[in-house]
Amino acid sequence: MMLKVNKKKLKAYGDRLDDGVVQLSFTLPISASPEAKEAAKRYVERLGLEKVSVATMESMGEGFSYFVIYGNARHTIDFTKIRVPKVEHEFMEYGEIEEYMKSHLEKPIVVIGATIGADAHTVGIDAIMNMKGFAGDYGLERYHLFNAINLRSQITQEQLIERAVELKADVILISQVVTQRDAHVKNLKAFKKLIKDEKRLPKNIILIIGGPRIDHRLALKLGFDAGFGTGTKPSHVASFIVREYMKRYGIKEKAQAKVEDKAKAEGEKKQEGAKKRGLHPEHRRHGKRPRRRGGRGRRRPQGSKKVG
């Protein structure tokens, strides 16, 4: 039997529909004890949960204790009103992208990637850029019409811009894994501020960011073109780059171009036909010939006599 879920009053599902049961885990800076357990229970009650149950309390050394707690939430959420910004481009697989690029592009797209600031983690940028990719999805280096350059980690904002100028980059990928105290946001803001006034890079350059706490909403808020989070595959990024590049440089898909060329040809044919029939532009929509002035067939005023 299908459950009748009310999406306008959505609640957490624990043991049964709409019971509102949620699980919390957190640490308190006090040693494990019966008093610490009671403190954790009361803390969760202050958060608004009811029927609170401490499932486990574990010591994390002197002065710290860890808790897993269950409780019932009263609140609901209207799921029908939620709108989340997402990358809207249609994703393609590796083989499809290769064929698509071969059909529509005349030169390689230059893509550079790096982890900026003090962030030394390359797992994200490597997964997208490196030829082997991950999860069976090839990285950008494997694509024949991507000139993909991985600058790796701990690149300053200034260095990234200089390399982008040097390499004549069409696309810049920035990975941010370290997010403590919003370090990723500070790094990205600093980069955007520098590149905003940079005159040596094309206005059409595509700026993409990614990381465990990155999403498309944050990317747009910070002034970037796209944001990709956890689970993003190289082909997702590749699909976005190709379609966005074509859009910015006015490169039409072949199917679309054929339709537009056909429509243009038909329009020119109609105009040529109208000229041959002697139709003035203002009469074309009515399909009528303009009335002649003088000549054969002109009617004389009533009662007038023919001269000669």
PyMOL commands that set and color helices and strands:
alter all, ss='L'
color gray80, all
select helices_A, chain A and resi 34-46+79-81+94-104+123-129+140-142+157-167+180-196+216-222+234-248+254-276+281-284
alter helices_A, ss='H'
color red, helices_A
select strands_A, chain A and resi 21-28+50-59+65-72+109-115+146-150+171-175+206-210+226-228
alter strands_A, ss='S'
color yellow, strands_A
deselect
rebuild
show_as cartoon
